[in-house]
């Protein structure tokens, strides 16, 4: 992947506030501990790439951040809102956090347009005309305005994933979660999705990306996190990770995929 | 609609066979017969035996229909079979309902499908059958006229909606909403037309009219009960899921006939009311148990990612079910649902076995109970069978169209 050096003048991470705080998060599936005492802080506008072997808990962790999974212990605070059983908090968090899935999960019975406008219209009570205008704007942004009236099954995988990104953006979230967004794509379609994500990163969105795309991690991420066996093993800048990893498990993992 | 489906590749790969094309038709026919029917000795024997049996069958049917049968058992009992005890001076209400339903079918076909050559042929044949029945003996000129008006309404409705362009737009959305709304309102409108404002009393719904009222009530009522039942069975709350499961298992565990006995004897003490209303309740409750299981199957077939994506977009549980899950589940369950609908359509005949309600088959029994028609029971039952087949066939055709026009959003 060739890109110009990431210049992000509007992003001043030093002075930004922590938008995501996780403290001592545990998660169990029956007897299996999926997350083991995970703590982290993520600043607004920060791009975090989460790495780790399969089953390491990285997906489970980001799914806890919009409560597709409930954490069993510890504390998660999103933009000052405590994640707990309070439904109002949950709704507030879900409207601030957009999510993109590995399998796209578009709604197959709705047109591209309706996939995108559904959230704004039903949750934000946005008038149809405004929602349609917003959707067209987002489709322009992800580069497929001409597909607005098609159905998901008529699109390629890359196009579907770009619609899924537009759908998440339509809720005007502050944070975007990406759960292996390119893993289900044919190789020639990966770039078009990564380009959209890179543009999004440049615009100042806070992003947490679970991915195996090392090029993206190296060039776009502010910080990398390495998960193994449910624990956050190591974190640091891309430079730190690729040139000077400290933990043995990190080294082993990187040696296997690089 | 979407682009045309790609043409069958096998058809375009083969170049036109010039030699064969030049040969005269009779030679080609002879060739075809030789290849397909007499290609070997055993094949020839089979062909001859099959042809003989088919010939016998066709001869038998033709002889029965045109020579042997006494169709007066039908034509003389026209009104008895069609509407029985329905007050004759209110006949216009029946035809109004027929016309309204025909109009709706036309509107719906123009909106979501189109009438092909086969559909026109079917309409012409079925209409010929009906007109023959109505006009034979010359007594029912007005009824024939009413029927022709109904068919004209079907084509009028079709002509209106087929003109509206199909590409998405507010006009198209409005059209779909109006037609769908009319379809939902159709059953109440027909019931009001038949019964209200000086119409018949419910117990006077009779003959074929009774079948035509009972089946849609059973199907629509069944669907309305089935949706919460299916959701309830899938619920995480044990009390709800247990209640719904019990309902389904108990209702499916006994035959419809048994439940109609319940309606006749037990419900009388419990809820009372018109017999026909009790029969409707039983049909709806019975149908619901089956439909709920089809919907539940479809719910389980939906990928879990659909729920997650809906939640991630911020939809709550009710919105997710209503906007994301149910539309997909109902679409998946259309084929078995239509099977259930056709089944309940035929089962409406059971009503006359045990209840003093007289539907088409019951009134056919009455027709052949008359002294002069006692030898004609085969004619009567053949007629009933044909009528039921025609309606079941229409249901099946329409459902194929529904599946076809919904197929576009399929995964």
Interface residues (C-beta under 8 A of the other chain):
Chain A: X66 X68 X91 X94 X95 X97 X98 X99 X101 X103 X105 X106 X107 X108 X109 X110 X111 X118 X119 X122 X123 X149 X151 X152 X153 X154 X164 X167 X168 X171
Chain B: X2 X167 X168 X303 X305 X306 X308 X309 X310 X311 X312 X313 X314 X315 X316 X319 X323 X324 X327 X328 X331 X408 X409 X410 X411
